[in-house]
Amino acid sequence: MHCDYRKIFNLDIIKKVRTEKIERMLTYNFENIGSDSLYEFLYKCIKNDIIQGKILSGEKLPSKRALAKNLAISVITVENAYGQLLAEGYIYSIPKSGYYVSDLSGIPVHQTEYTSELYEAEEQGKDSRTAKAGDKVLLTGGENAFIADFTSNQTEHAAFPFSIWNKTMRAVMNDYQEEMMINPPCGGVMELRKSISGYLKEFCAMYVRPEQIIIGAGTEYLYSILIQLLGRNVCYGVENPGYPKIAKIYRSMGVKYEYIDLDEEGTSAKKLEEKKVDIMHISPSHHFPTGMVMPISKRYELLGWVTRKKERYIIEDDYDSELRLAGKPIPSLQSIDVSGKVIYINTFAKTLCSTVRISYMVLPEALAEKYYRELSFYSCTVSNFEQYTLAAFMNAGAFEKHINRLRNYYQHKRDLILSTFLKEPLGKYITISEEDSGVHFLMHVNTSMSEQEFLLKTRAKGIRLATLSSFYNAEQKDSRYENTYVMNYSFVDCDRLEYVAQTLYKIIHP
């Protein structure tokens, strides 16, 4: 049964629609959609824009195919969203013409639930101590609709060794059936800890006993263990700028922490003394986000600082040291520590896959003994199956081969990105730095636009960037970081680089 829209909707509106073709594309950010499906989120976005008057009565909506292409989603997603709006009467359809907004002039305007601006990324280094009371807590459904996301730390499927990993898993299922049914020790399966110990000795010149190695599901878990181990009555130091999650962990655990401003070589022992810091978190081999490498003189300066008081320790986060693209990996701070004051942390999330939540820390002998004495009741948070699989993968030499392949993969990817960006016309407006380590570099944009204006324009074009200044905790922005962007390229599609480069140029030079 077909509805006679002429009897329902104002005839003047229909005539206007037919004679006036309004060409306007809708743009929404699908990064954080909560528990909604894609079509539900899109339906709510359009619905609220209609209610708020952002999309006018009688206005023609984009075709399903055009909107799907613009938002990088499927046509069926748009079709389902339009279908729900149609069923609820927010829009109507004209055969062979398209979808139009109904006349809702009599409906009162309510506070919107979803808008294109509502879910701007919060993970920009904001400290809750300076956050406003009305700030929204963001939920994410794991979807990412950006054409190019330079903030994501996800791993492309092409970079993961699926074939050998699958083969290893099958072998583990056959060879470790009994072991997989036994509860592992608190620090993790000994087979994996031995494998990591051997790897650290061979490739990092670190000589540690397997018992010093503690396995955990992600560095966040390991940090919660460390706080219990080191105490809550000490002061923790956080690099500024630095990885914002560290401060959030400390804050959530209710411990005191201080931001330590970095100089050109990293953390200064003098500033640690001034701020009365006891435990300092650093990434000396490849600092995030600046990319700086701490010189040996500064490392020995910090080792001198940490030995002056019993309660002092350094937490060395070596998160991506294996992925140094120029020269050999930088020796760890732990490898030159003779006083047992450096806690070494690393993860397989960078070298294997962002969803492989296996991290580990190496405790000094004294701390390891304290851990087993006071915290051994904790169960290991990584499944036996995953641990035995990774151990077998490493023991077969597959991990070493994978690292070598991964370095080549990322080096090729980085070179392709840089060659595309640095050629004219975009190359005249950008400066690249810190491109030799890890999977990110810094890009400074020469523009008169503010960072906020530039971010809004790039987001509207499907390009997501993170500002270097967003990782800096301060009441006022440091002019040194203005319009400098942290470009993480691990999840960027190289097939879209030309479009990205052209788009950035058009934004900078309209």
N, C-alpha and C positions, 0 to 999 in steps of 0.2 A: 504494500500500500504506500503510495507516494504522497508526501505532505505538500499541500498547496501553500508555498511560502508567501504568495501574494496576499493571502488572507491573514497571515501572521505578522509579517514585517512591513514596515512602511514602504509604500511603492516608490516614494521619492528617493529613498536611500538606494533601492535596487537600481533605479534609473541612473543615479549618480555613480554607482559602482560600475555599471556597464559602460558609461561614457568616460570615466576617469580611471585609468590604470595606475594604481599606486604601487610603485616598485620600491619596496623596502625589505631588506633582508633582516631576519631576526638572528641575534647572536646571544648564546648563553654559555656559561662555564659549567661543564659537566664533571669537573674534578672532584667535587665533594657533593655527593647526592644522597648521603645518609643511607637509609635502608630501602629507598625507592629503587625501582627499576628505571632504566633509561627513559622509557616512554612515560612513566608516571612523573618523573622529574620534569620532562619537557612539557607535559600537559599542565603541571602546576605553574611553571614559568610563564607560559602563554596565558593561562587563565588569570593569573595575578596581574600581568601586564594589561590585559583587557579591563579588569576591574579597576585598576589604577588609572585608566585612561591613556596609557602609553601606546596602546593600539586602539585606534578610533573605530567607532561604529561605522559599518559599511566598508571598512578597509579590507582590501584583499590580502590574504595570507600568501606567503610564498608557496610555490608548488611543492609537493612532497619530495620530489627528486632534487629540486634546487636547495631546499632547506636541509635535506639529508647530506648533500655535498658540502654545504657551508659549515655544518656542525660536525662533519666527519662521523656520522652515525648512519645506520641502515635506513632504507626507505620504509621498511616495515615498522621501525620505531616511530617515525613521523606519522605514518598511517594510523597506528594505534592511538597516538596522542590526539590526532585530529578526530579520530572516531569517538574518543571519550568526550572531547569538547563539543562535538556534534550532538552526542546523546544527551548532554546536559544543557544544551541550548545556547552555549556561548558563541557558537559559530553556526553557519548554515552553508549549504553547498548549492551551487547552480550548475546543472549538467553542462559539461564541455566548457566550463568557464573557470571553476575553482571554488575555493573556500573563502567565506567572508565573515566579518565580525557582526554579530547580532547587535541590535539596538538595546543597550542596557542602561539607558540614561536614568531610569527610575530606581536603579539599585544603588544603595549607599556604599561609599568607599570605605573599606576596612583596612586595617594594617596588613600589609602584604606578608605572606609566608615565604615565598620564594621570588627573588628577582635576579636579574643578571648580575647585579652588584653585590648581592647579599653574601655570597660565599667566596669572597676574595680570600686568598691564602693567608692564614694566620701564622704559618711556620716561617716567619721572616725575622726570627730572633727576638721577638717581643718578650720582655721580662714582665712577669705578672706583677712585680712590685710597682711598675709604672703603668699597668694596664688600667683602662677605664672600667667602671662598674658595669657599663652596658655592653661590653665586648661579648660577642657570641662565641660559644664553644662549637667548633666545627666537627662534623661527622663526615666520614668518607666511606664510600662504597667500593673504593679501589679502581674506579673507572678514570680514564684519562683521555680526554677528547682533543688535546692539543695536537696540532700538526707537528710541532717541534717543541719538546719539553726539555729545556736545559737545566732543570732543577731536579729531575728524577735520578735516583741512584739504582733504578732497576737494570737488569741485565737482558740484553737481547738474546733470543733463543739461539741465534747463530753462534754465540760465544760460549755456549755450554756444551760439554762433551757428552751428548746424550747416548751415543752408541756404547762407549766404554763404561759409562756410568750404569747403563741398563745391564750390561754384561756383568759388571761387578755386583750389582744387587742380586742377580740370579745366583751367582756363585755364593754369596753370603747366605742366601736362603737355604742353600744346600749344605754348606760347610759349618754354619754357626747356629744350627737349630737349637741345640741345648743351651748355648751361651746366651742366646737372645731371650730365653725364658728366666734368666737369673737376674735379680736386681743388681745393678752396677754399684761400685763403691761411690761414695759421695762426690768424689772428684771426677768421676767418669770412667768409662771402660779403659782398663789398663792397656789394651792393645792399641787404642788410638793415642793415648798419652805417650806410649813408647814411640809410635810413628812420628808424632809431633816433636818429641825430644830429638830423634834422629834427624829430622828435617832441619830443626833449628841449629844443630851442630854442623850439619853439612853445608847449609846455605847462608847461615846468619852468624856463624862463629859464636854461638851461644851454647854453653855447656851447662845443661840443667838436668836434674833427675826427673823421671816421669812423675814422681810423687809431688813435685813442685807445680805441676801443670793441673789446672782446674778447668774442666769443660762446663760450658753453660750455653743455654739457648739465647744467644744475643748478648751484646755487651751491657745492655741495661740490667739484665739479671746479675751479671758479674759485678756491676757497680753496687747493687744493693747488698751483695755479699761483702764487698770491700768496706762499705760504710759501717756495717756491723763489726767487721774485723778491726778497722782502724779507730772506730769510736765516733760518737756524735758530739763530743766536747772539744773537738779540734776544728780548726778553720781550713776549709778547702779553697784552693785557688783555681780560677777558670780563666783561660786565655781570652783576651779581648782585643780584636775580634776572634771568634772561635765558633766551634760547633755548638749551637744553642741547646741541644738536648742535654748536654752535660749539666748545665745550670738547672734545667728543669728537673733532672733526676735528684740533684742535691736538694732542691726546693721541696720536691714531693716527699723526700725522706726527712725533712725537718732539720737539716743541718746548716750551720753557718758557712757561707761562702763569700768570696770576694773576687771581683773582676780585676785581672791584672793586665793593664795596657801593654801591648807588645811594642818593642822598639824595632829597628831595622834588622836585628839579628834574632829576635825572639823574646823570651822571658828573661827579665833582669832579676838577679838575686837581690839587688838593692831594693827593688819594689816589693819583693816577697817579704823582706825584713820589715819594710814600712807598713805593709798591710797585715803583718803578723800571721802569715800563712804557714800552715803545718804540712798540708798535703797538696801538692801541685800537679795538675793534669796538663800534660804537654804532648805535642805531636812533632818531635824534632826532625824526623826524616822527611816529612812532607806535611807542613802545616795546612790545616783547612780553616778558612778558605783562601788564605793569601798565597799558598803554595811555596812559602819560603822554606829553606833547609837551614837548620841551626848549625853554625860553624862549630868546630871542635873546641875552640877556646870558650865559647859560651856553654858548651856541654860540661866541660870540666868546672866551670864557674858554678853551675847548678849542683854538680856532684859535691863540690866543696860546701855549698849552702846546706845540703840535705844532711850532711854528717855532723853538723854543729849541735843538733838536738835529737834526743832519742826518739821523740814522737814524729819526726819528720819523715816523709816518704815522697817519692816522685812516681806518678802513674804515667807510664809511657804508652801512648796509644799509637801503635804502628799499623794503622788500619789498611794501608794500601802500599806498603813498602815494596812488595813484590812487583808492583806495576810501574816502577821507574823505567821510563822509556829511553833515557839517555845515560849510558854507562851502567855500572854495577849498582845494585841496591846499596843504600847508605847503611853503614853499620849501626846497630841499635845502641841506645844509651846503656841498656842493660849489659851489653857485651863488654863495656869498659868499666862497669861498676864493681868495685872490689869490697865495698862496705855493706852490701846486701840491703840497699836502700831504694832500689828501683823495682817497681811492679810492672811487668811487661804484659800488655794486652794486644791481641790480634783477633782477626775474624776471617772466616772463609766466605763471608758474604760478598766481598769484593772480588776474590779470585775465582770462586765457583759460581755463585748465583745469589742475588739479593734475598731470595726466599729460602736459601739453605741457612737456617738459623743456628749455626754452630760457631761459637767463639771460644776463646780460651785465654787464661791468664797464667803467668808464671810468677809464683810467689817466692820471695827470698826465703831461705831456709827457716829463719826464726818465725816469719809470718805463717809459713806452711805448717809448722808445728802447732802454732796457735789455732789455725784453721781446723786441723784435725781434732784438737783438744776441745774447742768450743762450738764449732759449727758442723761437725760431722753428721749431725742428725738430718741435714738437708739432703734430699734425694737429687740426683743428677737430673736436669731438666731436658736433656736430649735423649731420644729413644735409643735403645741398644742397637736396633737395626741401622739407624743412620750412622751411629758411631763405628760399628763394624764395617759398614760400607765405605766410609771415608778412610778408615785405617787400611783396608784392603786396596783401595784406590791409590793411597800414598805408597804402600809397601811394594806395589807392582811398578812403581816409577811413573805412573800415569799422571800424578799431580805435577811433577817436574815438567813433563812434556806439555801438559796443559798450560802451565805458566808461560813457557816459552812461546807457545802458539798464541796465548792471550796477549802477550806483549806485542807480537807482530800484528795481531788483529787490531789492537787499539792504536798502535803507531800508524798503521795504514789509515784508520778511520780519522785520527787526529790530523794527519797530513792532508787528507781529502777536505776536511772541514776548513783548515787554515788556507789551503790553496784557493778554495771557493770564496772564502770571506775576504782574503787579502787582495784579490785581483780587483781592478777597477770595475764599477765605480765605488763599491762599498769600501774597498781598501783604503781610500783616501780619508775616510772618516773614523777609522777604528785603529786601535793599537792593541796588540796581543802580547801577553807576558805570562811567565810561569807555565809554559806549555810542555815541559819535558818530564813531568812527574805525574803519576796517577792518571785519572780520567777526567780531569777538569783543568781549565786554564782561565785566565782573567782577560776580559775584553773591555777596554775603555772606549767609550763612544764620544766623539767630538760633536757635541750638539748644544744648542742654547736651551733646549727643553729641559725641564726638571725631570728627575728620576720618575716621579709619580706619573707625569704626563707620558713619558716614554713607555713605561710599563703598561699603562692603560691602552696605548695605541698598539703595542705588540700583542697584548692579550686579545684585543679585538680581531687581530689577524691570525690568531691561533698559535702564537709563539709565546712560550712562557719563559721568563727570565727571573733570576734572583740577583738583587743588588748586593754588592760587597758591603755597603753601609748597613744593610739589614742584619748582618752578623756582628755588628758593633753595638755594644750596650753603652749608650750615652744619652744625656738629655738633649744635646745638640749634635747634629751630624758632623762628622769630620770631613772637611772639604777635600781631603786627600782621596776619599773613596767615592766622591760624587761621580755618577754616571759610569761606574765601573761594575761589571757584571761577572758573576761566577758561572762559568759555562761548563756544566757537567754534561759530557756528550755520550755517556755509556748507553743511553736509551734513545738516542736521536737517529732517525731514519735518514741515511745518507742519500736516498733517492729524492729527498725533498730539499736538499741543500740549496740548489739553485733558486728555488722559490723563496726559501728563507732569506738568502742573501739579497735577492731582488726586493723582497718585502721590507727588510731592514733599511735598505737604501732609500726606498720610497718614503718611509717614515721619517728618516733623518733629513732627506732632501726632497720634499714634496714637489 
